[in-house]
Amino acid sequence: DGHELSAASRDAHLTLRRVERQQRLIETLPATRGWRTVASLARDLGVTSRTVERDVERLRQAGVPIVARPGPGGGVRLDVTPGRTGGHPEVDRSLIVRPEL
């Protein structure tokens, strides 16, 4: 049935877009002590703040060391604490290619 193929194709496309967006999110986060606000990440990625929040949560559940701090002066950043990433956040970035995220 053409509708099944269409739905499968659409789902694959949406998954690819999410994976690409999450990869960009990880690349955008500073691997330093700097924080990025969810709003600024959403603007950079062309999505809503809620989408960024969901992506951050998915990535954290997948083991990507992302730290989130609410409130004024807060935001999101990669946790490059020694022992968490071995000093190599790019190793953890490889997790993003997992389509189940």
N, C-alpha and C positions, 0 to 999 in steps of 0.2 A: 504494500500500500504506500502511495506517495507521501501520505501524511506521516507515517512512521519514519521514513527516511528524512523527511523534512525536520521532524522533531529531534531525531538523533543528530542530524547535522547542526541544528540550532544549539542543542546542548553542548556538543563538542566545541562549537564556536564560542559559546559563553564561558566554557571551562578554559579555553585558550586565552580569552580576554582576561579572565580572573588571574590566571597564572602569570601572564605578562604584567598585569597591574601589580601583583604582589612582588614580582621581581623588581619592578621599578620602585616600589615602596621601600624594599630593602636597600636598593642602591641609593635611594634618596636620603635615607636616615644617616645622620652623621655618626661615624664610628668613633666619636670623641665624647667629651662630656656635654656637648651641646644638645639642646632639646629642640624638636620640631613640634609645632602645634598641629593638632588634628586638622584644624581649618586650613592651615597653610599646605599640609600634605594633600588635602582634598582638592584645593585649587590647582596644585601642581599636577595631580593625577587626573583632573577633570571629572571627579566623582563627588558624591556627598560625603559629609563628615561621618555619617553612619556607615557608609561603605568602608571607609578607612578603619573605623573602629572594628567592624566585622573582620576585615582582612588582618588587622593586628592580632585579634583574638585567635583566628585560624592559624596564623604563623606561630604564635606563642604555643598553642596546643601541639603544633608539629615539632616543637623544640627549638625554634629560632629564638635566640636570646634577645627579646625586645622588652624594654622596660617602659612602662607607662606611669606618668605621675599626674594626677588631677590638680586642678586649681591654677591660680595665677603663678606664672613662672614654670608651670608644668609642661608636659608634652610627651613625646615619644622619642626613644633613641635605642640604638643597639647597645646591648650590655657587653662590653669588651673587658669585663673584669677577668683578671688572670684566673685560669682554672675553668671558666665558663666556656670560652671559645679557644683556649690555648693561644690567644693572641692573634688568631686568624679567623676573623668573622666571615671571610669568603668561604670557608669550609661549611659553615652553617647556611650560607646563602644557597648552597647546592640543594638544600631541602625544598626550595621553592619549585623545583621542576616536577615535584610529585603532584600529579593532577588531582588527587583526592583532596587537596587543600581547598 
